[in-house]
């Protein structure tokens, strides 16, 4: 992208160097920028325009939620979501963030959405010379024997400067004197000053020397720190303690307990007495952290652990060990102990969610990105290697990014909100330590509804039963459909599907679009309409809308709304009245006549019962309550009246029964008159073939011609016999009916009576409460017929 120089003051100049590397991984665009800024710059200082360097459209930054995600706990940077400029939000102290002289880098993540992109920005914090060199102590005292030869070296305290690079300590200088000079040696990444004797000492001439050591850094202008050095000249002690090893090296695990022995150092001094007695101590120029972690026993030389070790803070510690004798002056032997810390798996992996979309449409294609996560482990080596996976049984998977331990959570299968409306995605990160440590992170994702389900009815077809004579405008039944979708996709409206002109029910039915209640626009009549069929359509409010229909079968139930109609007797003026003539010499069981009636209703509503409502003589006539036949109960006597009036009540068996009455006037005549009348009426009700045979024999004795005439007459009368046929019908529309139907003909008309099964010839005795049935005596009837012909 280029090199930019942004001068902020006369003391320093801000340089920003940005390099953009554009990679493509899956559907995500990834770029990396690099900037360099000095520490301690003011808040609000511009680092660079990230959006411009990345080539992003500034006008869409706000809509795409352009933002910065810092990997540290503290936020030192922010980005302008409108201009794309990266600013410092908090003053940065390089020495607090980074230790040592290496490059101090801070990694930022720049996120933009729609589409989702992640860009990495590395900001290098350059050091400025803002610290003075400081010695650990203000004064250092050396006791030097006078016989020390020139060239002897004495280690001085090391000055510390937190600054790095050129701003760290560069040189040491010594105040002007005749006996000493200063030299430095490079040890690892620091310079150690030594006081070098260049001219022999003479205690008798001068017993003490006061020197000033100055440490200078490389800043412009340089900063300095001073150390007062006092030299005490002693008498001779010519052997210094020596260590068995230099350096000592040891490896220990970071989880070693406090008080555990690290190593034992040993030094020897060939001198005798106090000059050979040795005391051990740690060098006074070590970092303060070492004194907190390790302890050296001055007599035994055993180094023990004093504080908790942490491999993640430091992998190696270098301890300066001194062995001093008790001579005058004492001599000191020096060695170095290198303690290497071995890592143990004591840090669980950490899962960081950098971006999360907590909802997704159920019709999203596999591979849709839901979230971006990164996984870290403070351990190293195998202990820091992480294996990440989704452990819950969900249609999501982790897709690795080009950068290690960075993943995208994407859909791997089809979603269905009606089956699962929310998923809890549990991500598990496990390191490869022994034993392995793991951590869990749960992401909740809501599945958004789309209109992918049609309305459905629990049952199809539906059957409804309504009673005729319903109230116009009232609800007769309702239909209900369900939709597995949600909100407006599940809001249903109902309508009646229009059929052809002959079957269109919208003229007499109406459906409530909101609740499916169906109202009748007319009153139904069972006798004209027994059943009909139509379809109701349920439509949801989705876009596009989906619909389904159900077939509705409606059955009209009968009400007792038709009174019985008298078919016989029927007078010329239309009233139910008739006159019957019977001979006086008939016997009990003689069929006088039969009342015939019809009811348009069915079932119990059409089941007719006959009863004598009014009769002049209860002992003379009986009525069959099921067939309507009127028969004589006994023979007539001379005292019986010649005319009898019978009022027959015909009623159905509805809950509120309806009835009709018929009047029959029975006239008792002499046998000759009765026989003449029988030529007009039907005498064939006694249809016994034996009777005909007996009549032919009786008449044959009178005259052959008379016999032939009688035979012809009987044959003619038999041809007019009413056809009584019983047939028990099953009404398929009404299961469980307790009654049966009797079909019969009279002339050219056909009628149906409904009642329990019984003999046609049964007669109800008045006063018996319909419990006594009187069967006709067929032998007596034959004798009555024979008696009639004898009279003739």
SEMIMI-512866 format. One line per 10 residues: number of its first residue (from 1); their letters; for each residue z, x, y of C-alpha. Coordinates in steps of 0.1 Angstrom, whole numbers, plus 5000, padded with zeros to 4 digits. Last residue first. Layout:
BEGIN
NUM> A> Z/X/Y  ... $
This chain:
BEGIN
792> XXXXXXXXXX> 5005/3723/4323  5041/3718/4314  5036/3739/4283  5019/3765/4305  5050/3768/4327  5073/3770/4297  5053/3799/4283  5057/3817/4317  5094/3811/4317  5097/3823/4281 $
782> XXXXXXXXXX> 5079/3855/4291  5103/3860/4320  5132/3855/4296  5119/3883/4275  5113/3906/4305  5150/3903/4316  5148/3918/4351  5172/3948/4359  5201/3941/4382  5213/3971/4402 $
772> XXXXXXXXXX> 5249/3972/4415  5260/3998/4441  5241/3985/4471  5273/3972/4487  5276/3946/4458  5278/3917/4483  5242/3907/4477  5229/3921/4444  5203/3947/4449  5173/3943/4426 $
762> XXXXXXXXXX> 5156/3970/4406  5120/3963/4396  5105/3993/4413  5129/4015/4394  5145/4043/4414  5137/4075/4433  5153/4078/4467  5134/4064/4497  5104/4068/4518  5077/4041/4519 $
752> XXXXXXXXXX> 5040/4049/4524  5012/4024/4530  4975/4020/4522  4953/3992/4535  4922/3977/4518  4941/3950/4499  4977/3961/4495  4980/3997/4484  5010/4018/4476  5024/4053/4482 $
742> XXXXXXXXXX> 5061/4060/4476  5076/4090/4493  5107/4110/4484  5140/4117/4500  5165/4145/4501  5141/4168/4521  5149/4205/4514  5118/4220/4530  5102/4202/4558  5067/4213/4566 $
732> XXXXXXXXXX> 5056/4214/4530  5062/4177/4525  5062/4172/4488  5050/4139/4476  5063/4118/4448  5037/4094/4437  5042/4058/4427  5014/4035/4421  5015/3997/4426  4980/3983/4427 $
722> XXXXXXXXXX> 4983/3947/4436  4968/3925/4409  4936/3908/4420  4917/3916/4387  4946/3900/4368  4940/3867/4385  4904/3866/4374  4913/3875/4338  4940/3848/4338  4914/3821/4350 $
712> XXXXXXXXXX> 4889/3833/4324  4915/3830/4296  4926/3796/4308  4890/3783/4308  4884/3797/4274  4915/3781/4261  4907/3748/4277  4873/3749/4259  4889/3758/4226  4912/3728/4229 $
702> XXXXXXXXXX> 4948/3721/4226  4959/3745/4199  4941/3773/4216  4963/3768/4247  4994/3781/4229  4976/3810/4213  4960/3821/4246  4993/3819/4264  5010/3841/4238  4984/3868/4242 $
692> XXXXXXXXXX> 4986/3868/4279  5024/3871/4278  5021/3901/4254  4999/3920/4280  5029/3921/4304  5016/3920/4340  5042/3896/4353  5032/3904/4389  4998/3889/4380  5005/3856/4394 $
682> XXXXXXXXXX> 4989/3864/4427  4987/3834/4451  4960/3808/4453  4960/3797/4417  4998/3801/4418  5000/3773/4443  4986/3749/4417  5012/3761/4392  5040/3756/4418  5029/3721/4425 $
672> XXXXXXXXXX> 5030/3713/4389  5064/3730/4384  5081/3711/4412  5087/3729/4444  5114/3752/4458  5105/3765/4493  5115/3799/4503  5113/3807/4540  5111/3845/4546  5121/3859/4580 $
662> XXXXXXXXXX> 5115/3896/4588  5137/3919/4608  5132/3953/4624  5154/3983/4626  5161/4017/4643  5188/4040/4631  5206/4064/4654  5211/4094/4632  5179/4082/4614  5180/4063/4582 $
652> XXXXXXXXXX> 5155/4035/4589  5162/3998/4591  5147/3966/4576  5168/3935/4580  5157/3905/4559  5164/3870/4572  5162/3845/4542  5158/3808/4548  5160/3784/4518  5142/3751/4512 $
642> XXXXXXXXXX> 5146/3727/4483  5184/3727/4483  5202/3734/4451  5219/3704/4435  5194/3699/4408  5199/3734/4396  5178/3765/4401  5180/3794/4377  5199/3825/4386  5196/3857/4407 $
632> XXXXXXXXXX> 5161/3850/4420  5141/3880/4432  5132/3894/4466  5115/3928/4465  5121/3950/4495  5115/3982/4475  5147/4002/4484  5173/3976/4491  5161/3953/4463  5170/3918/4476 $
622> XXXXXXXXXX> 5188/3891/4456  5185/3853/4458  5205/3824/4444  5242/3834/4447  5240/3843/4483  5228/3808/4493  5216/3802/4528  5206/3838/4535  5210/3860/4566  5210/3898/4570 $
612> XXXXXXXXXX> 5198/3905/4536  5192/3942/4534  5162/3966/4531  5163/4004/4535  5135/4025/4550  5132/4063/4549  5111/4072/4579  5138/4089/4600  5153/4103/4568  5121/4122/4563 $
602> XXXXXXXXXX> 5091/4111/4583  5086/4088/4614  5057/4063/4616  5078/4037/4598  5061/4010/4576  5073/3977/4561  5066/3954/4532  5088/3925/4521  5081/3915/4486  5080/3880/4472 $
592> XXXXXXXXXX> 5098/3856/4449  5099/3878/4419  5118/3859/4391  5148/3877/4380  5168/3846/4370  5147/3818/4357  5120/3797/4372  5122/3759/4368  5122/3750/4404  5087/3764/4409 $
582> XXXXXXXXXX> 5083/3789/4438  5068/3785/4473  5069/3814/4498  5067/3809/4536  5063/3839/4560  5077/3853/4593  5073/3887/4609  5057/3874/4641  5020/3882/4648  5009/3847/4657 $
572> XXXXXXXXXX> 4991/3844/4624  5023/3852/4605  5031/3885/4589  5052/3888/4558  5044/3916/4552  5036/3946/4573  5068/3947/4592  5070/3978/4615  5100/4001/4614  5111/4015/4647 $
562> XXXXXXXXXX> 5097/4048/4659  5117/4073/4679  5138/4088/4651  5129/4124/4661  5105/4147/4643  5105/4184/4648  5075/4201/4664  5066/4235/4650  5056/4264/4673  5040/4295/4659 $
552> XXXXXXXXXX> 5041/4324/4684  5018/4354/4679  5030/4385/4697  5012/4408/4722  5013/4444/4733  5008/4461/4767  5006/4495/4783  5003/4502/4821  4986/4532/4834  5008/4540/4853 $
542> XXXXXXXXXX> 5039/4522/4840  5050/4487/4848  5051/4474/4812  5030/4445/4798  5042/4419/4773  5015/4394/4761  5024/4361/4746  5001/4345/4720  4995/4309/4710  4999/4286/4680 $
532> XXXXXXXXXX> 5003/4248/4675  5023/4224/4653  5030/4187/4647  5010/4171/4675  5003/4133/4677  5032/4119/4657  5054/4147/4667  5051/4138/4703  5057/4167/4728  5068/4162/4764 $
522> XXXXXXXXXX> 5048/4181/4789  5050/4212/4810  5071/4230/4785  5090/4261/4795  5089/4296/4780  5115/4321/4790  5101/4356/4789  5126/4371/4814  5105/4384/4843  5071/4367/4838 $
512> XXXXXXXXXX> 5086/4333/4831  5062/4316/4807  5045/4283/4812  5032/4258/4786  5013/4225/4788  4980/4236/4804  4986/4272/4794  4981/4262/4758  4944/4270/4756  4932/4261/4721 $
502> XXXXXXXXXX> 4901/4239/4729  4891/4258/4761  4892/4291/4742  4923/4314/4744  4943/4327/4774  4971/4351/4765  5004/4338/4779  5022/4362/4802  5053/4384/4802  5064/4413/4825 $
492> XXXXXXXXXX> 5082/4444/4813  5101/4472/4831  5102/4500/4806  5079/4524/4824  5096/4515/4857  5129/4530/4844  5127/4544/4809  5104/4542/4778  5114/4527/4745  5100/4493/4756 $
482> XXXXXXXXXX> 5115/4461/4742  5101/4426/4739  5118/4393/4742  5104/4358/4737  5121/4326/4749  5125/4290/4738  5123/4254/4750  5131/4260/4787  5131/4228/4806  5102/4216/4828 $
472> XXXXXXXXXX> 5095/4183/4809  5125/4173/4788  5117/4173/4750  5105/4141/4733  5098/4161/4701  5124/4185/4688  5115/4222/4689  5112/4247/4661  5102/4283/4669  5084/4309/4647 $
462> XXXXXXXXXX> 5076/4344/4658  5047/4364/4643  5056/4392/4647  5092/4403/4649  5111/4429/4669  5085/4428/4696  5070/4460/4710  5062/4473/4745  5038/4503/4744  5052/4538/4745 $
452> XXXXXXXXXX> 5037/4568/4763  5046/4560/4799  5062/4593/4809  5099/4601/4809  5115/4633/4821  5133/4655/4795  5165/4670/4811  5172/4707/4803  5207/4721/4799  5209/4759/4795 $
442> XXXXXXXXXX> 5237/4774/4773  5245/4811/4774  5261/4828/4744  5274/4864/4740  5273/4888/4712  5290/4920/4699  5278/4938/4668  5304/4956/4646  5289/4981/4646  5266/4980/4676 $
432> XXXXXXXXXX> 5232/4965/4676  5238/4941/4705  5236/4904/4703  5223/4879/4729  5224/4843/4720  5207/4816/4740  5219/4780/4735  5194/4754/4749  5211/4721/4754  5183/4696/4753 $
422> XXXXXXXXXX> 5183/4662/4769  5164/4629/4763  5158/4634/4726  5139/4608/4705  5126/4586/4733  5122/4617/4755  5096/4632/4731  5086/4668/4735  5057/4686/4718  5064/4722/4706 $
412> XXXXXXXXXX> 5071/4757/4718  5084/4751/4753  5091/4783/4772  5122/4803/4781  5109/4835/4797  5125/4868/4789  5136/4901/4804  5153/4926/4781  5126/4953/4786  5100/4946/4812 $
402> XXXXXXXXXX> 5067/4934/4800  5083/4900/4795  5095/4886/4762  5089/4849/4753  5120/4831/4742  5115/4798/4724  5119/4760/4730  5116/4730/4707  5153/4729/4700  5174/4738/4669 $
392> XXXXXXXXXX> 5200/4759/4687  5201/4796/4681  5177/4808/4708  5172/4845/4704  5180/4879/4720  5184/4912/4703  5200/4939/4725  5201/4977/4723  5232/4989/4742  5253/4998/4712 $
382> XXXXXXXXXX> 5223/5015/4697  5221/5039/4726  5242/5029/4755  5268/5003/4764  5267/4984/4797  5246/4957/4781  5220/4937/4800  5199/4905/4794  5175/4889/4819  5165/4853/4821 $
372> XXXXXXXXXX> 5136/4832/4835  5136/4795/4829  5115/4765/4819  5080/4780/4815  5055/4756/4798  5041/4773/4766  5036/4741/4746  5021/4714/4769  5043/4691/4789  5041/4655/4778 $
362> XXXXXXXXXX> 5079/4650/4780  5080/4661/4816  5105/4689/4823  5139/4691/4840  5165/4718/4847  5140/4743/4860  5159/4776/4860  5154/4810/4876  5173/4843/4874  5196/4833/4846 $
352> XXXXXXXXXX> 5217/4864/4838  5228/4870/4802  5254/4897/4797  5258/4917/4765  5294/4923/4753  5309/4957/4761  5331/4976/4737  5306/4990/4713  5319/5026/4712  5304/5054/4732 $
342> XXXXXXXXXX> 5314/5090/4726  5331/5108/4755  5324/5146/4757  5353/5167/4769  5344/5202/4781  5374/5225/4785  5369/5255/4808  5389/5287/4808  5409/5307/4832  5435/5334/4829 $
332> XXXXXXXXXX> 5460/5339/4857  5482/5369/4864  5516/5365/4879  5527/5390/4907  5552/5397/4895  5549/5386/4860  5555/5351/4848  5521/5346/4832  5495/5320/4842  5471/5302/4819 $
322> XXXXXXXXXX> 5447/5280/4838  5425/5252/4825  5395/5238/4844  5385/5205/4829  5350/5192/4826  5346/5156/4817  5315/5140/4801  5300/5105/4796  5314/5089/4827  5319/5053/4839 $
312> XXXXXXXXXX> 5301/5036/4810  5320/5059/4785  5353/5044/4797  5386/5062/4791  5419/5046/4796  5446/5069/4811  5468/5098/4801  5449/5112/4772  5465/5145/4759  5458/5182/4764 $
302> XXXXXXXXXX> 5482/5204/4745  5488/5239/4760  5523/5240/4745  5543/5250/4775  5525/5235/4805  5516/5203/4786  5482/5193/4800  5475/5156/4811  5442/5138/4812  5429/5105/4827 $
292> XXXXXXXXXX> 5445/5103/4861  5442/5140/4868  5405/5138/4859  5400/5110/4884  5413/5133/4912  5382/5156/4908  5392/5191/4898  5401/5217/4924  5437/5222/4913  5429/5237/4880 $
282> XXXXXXXXXX> 5450/5222/4852  5481/5241/4841  5494/5262/4813  5524/5286/4815  5525/5319/4798  5553/5344/4792  5538/5380/4790  5548/5393/4824  5582/5377/4820  5589/5400/4791 $
272> XXXXXXXXXX> 5561/5419/4776  5524/5421/4784  5498/5415/4758  5491/5381/4773  5476/5354/4750  5460/5320/4757  5458/5288/4736  5443/5255/4743  5452/5224/4722  5427/5195/4722 $
262> XXXXXXXXXX> 5425/5158/4729  5458/5146/4716  5464/5108/4719  5488/5096/4745  5467/5066/4756  5446/5054/4727  5411/5065/4720  5386/5037/4729  5361/5061/4746  5357/5081/4714 $
252> XXXXXXXXXX> 5364/5118/4715  5342/5149/4715  5355/5184/4721  5343/5217/4736  5364/5247/4747  5346/5270/4771  5356/5298/4769  5375/5302/4737  5406/5322/4727  5420/5322/4762 $
242> XXXXXXXXXX> 5432/5353/4780  5464/5359/4800  5463/5386/4826  5474/5421/4821  5482/5446/4850  5513/5431/4865  5517/5453/4896  5538/5446/4927  5528/5419/4949  5506/5414/4980 $
232> XXXXXXXXXX> 5508/5378/4994  5475/5365/5006  5474/5332/5026  5442/5312/5028  5439/5284/5053  5410/5261/5044  5384/5247/5069  5358/5219/5070  5324/5218/5086  5295/5196/5098 $
222> XXXXXXXXXX> 5260/5209/5104  5239/5197/5133  5216/5190/5116  5231/5186/5082  5232/5214/5056  5270/5214/5050  5294/5242/5061  5327/5252/5044  5350/5275/5065  5376/5298/5049 $
212> XXXXXXXXXX> 5403/5311/5073  5424/5342/5063  5460/5352/5066  5470/5385/5050  5505/5394/5038  5523/5426/5027  5506/5451/5051  5510/5489/5051  5534/5491/5023  5516/5465/5003 $
202> XXXXXXXXXX> 5484/5485/5003  5454/5466/4992  5422/5481/4980  5390/5472/4998  5363/5447/4989  5385/5421/4973  5364/5390/4967  5375/5355/4975  5355/5331/4955  5337/5299/4965 $
192> XXXXXXXXXX> 5324/5274/4939  5290/5258/4947  5283/5224/4931  5257/5208/4909  5264/5227/4876  5283/5257/4887  5266/5278/4913  5286/5309/4924  5298/5317/4959  5310/5349/4975 $
182> XXXXXXXXXX> 5336/5355/5002  5347/5388/5017  5382/5405/5017  5399/5436/5028  5390/5444/5065  5390/5409/5080  5367/5385/5099  5371/5349/5090  5353/5338/5059  5322/5317/5055 $
172> XXXXXXXXXX> 5311/5291/5028  5276/5277/5025  5255/5246/5016  5279/5217/5012  5260/5184/5009  5237/5171/5036  5207/5188/5020  5210/5166/4990  5240/5143/4989  5269/5134/5012 $
162> XXXXXXXXXX> 5303/5129/4996  5313/5165/5007  5340/5182/4987  5353/5217/4994  5362/5238/4964  5395/5255/4965  5391/5293/4962  5387/5313/4931  5399/5349/4934  5375/5377/4925 $
152> XXXXXXXXXX> 5384/5414/4921  5357/5437/4935  5382/5462/4947  5409/5470/4922  5441/5452/4921  5469/5477/4923  5486/5459/4951  5492/5429/4931  5478/5397/4946  5498/5365/4952 $
142> XXXXXXXXXX> 5473/5340/4965  5482/5310/4987  5459/5281/4995  5463/5258/5025  5448/5225/5036  5444/5212/5001  5416/5193/4984  5392/5208/5009  5370/5184/5030  5334/5188/5041 $
132> XXXXXXXXXX> 5327/5163/5068  5308/5130/5061  5280/5111/5079  5251/5134/5072  5226/5108/5062  5216/5100/5026  5185/5080/5017  5190/5046/4999  5159/5040/4978  5149/5003/4976 $
122> XXXXXXXXXX> 5130/4992/4945  5113/4958/4948  5104/4938/4917  5081/4908/4918  5086/4875/4899  5061/4847/4899  5064/4810/4891  5033/4790/4901  5045/4770/4920  5074/4793/4925 $
112> XXXXXXXXXX> 5082/4826/4942  5109/4851/4932  5115/4886/4945  5138/4906/4923  5157/4936/4938  5164/4970/4924  5186/4995/4943  5180/5032/4939  5202/5061/4949  5183/5093/4939 $
102> XXXXXXXXXX> 5205/5120/4924  5231/5139/4943  5261/5124/4928  5277/5090/4930  5258/5059/4941  5270/5027/4957  5301/5038/4976  5285/5071/4988  5253/5053/4999  5272/5032/5023 $
92> XXXXXXXXXX> 5251/5002/5032  5257/4979/5061  5251/4943/5051  5221/4919/5056  5194/4945/5057  5161/4928/5062  5129/4921/5041  5102/4903/5060  5083/4874/5042  5075/4856/5075 $
82> XXXXXXXXXX> 5088/4821/5066  5113/4828/5038  5128/4857/5057  5143/4879/5031  5178/4891/5025  5194/4923/5015  5228/4938/5009  5242/4910/4987  5272/4922/4967  5275/4915/4929 $
72> XXXXXXXXXX> 5244/4937/4922  5211/4926/4907  5199/4910/4939  5176/4879/4938  5153/4875/4968  5137/4843/4979  5103/4826/4985  5108/4789/4976  5071/4782/4971  5071/4757/4999 $
62> XXXXXXXXXX> 5087/4782/5022  5063/4810/5013  5031/4789/5016  5022/4798/5052  5028/4835/5045  5001/4837/5019  5011/4866/4996  4994/4899/4995  5024/4917/4980  5027/4941/5010 $
52> XXXXXXXXXX> 5024/4912/5034  5050/4891/5015  5073/4921/5013  5072/4928/5050  5093/4960/5054  5128/4973/5058  5137/4955/5090  5172/4962/5103  5193/4930/5104  5226/4948/5098 $
42> XXXXXXXXXX> 5226/4983/5113  5216/5014/5093  5245/5031/5075  5222/5045/5047  5186/5056/5053  5158/5035/5040  5131/5040/5013  5109/5013/5000  5092/5007/4966  5072/4976/4956 $
32> XXXXXXXXXX> 5066/4962/4921  5043/4933/4912  5044/4907/4885  5020/4877/4881  5032/4853/4854  5008/4834/4831  5013/4857/4801  5020/4891/4815  4998/4903/4843  5005/4934/4862 $
22> XXXXXXXXXX> 5001/4943/4898  5016/4976/4909  5024/4977/4946  5037/5009/4962  5058/5008/4993  5071/5037/5013  5094/5028/5041  5108/5055/5064  5135/5050/5089  5139/5078/5115 $
12> XXXXXXXXXX> 5172/5093/5123  5192/5106/5152  5169/5096/5181  5170/5060/5170  5152/5033/5149  5120/5051/5140  5098/5031/5115  5075/5053/5096  5051/5035/5071  5032/5049/5041 $
2> XX> 5006/5029/5024  5000/5000/5000 $
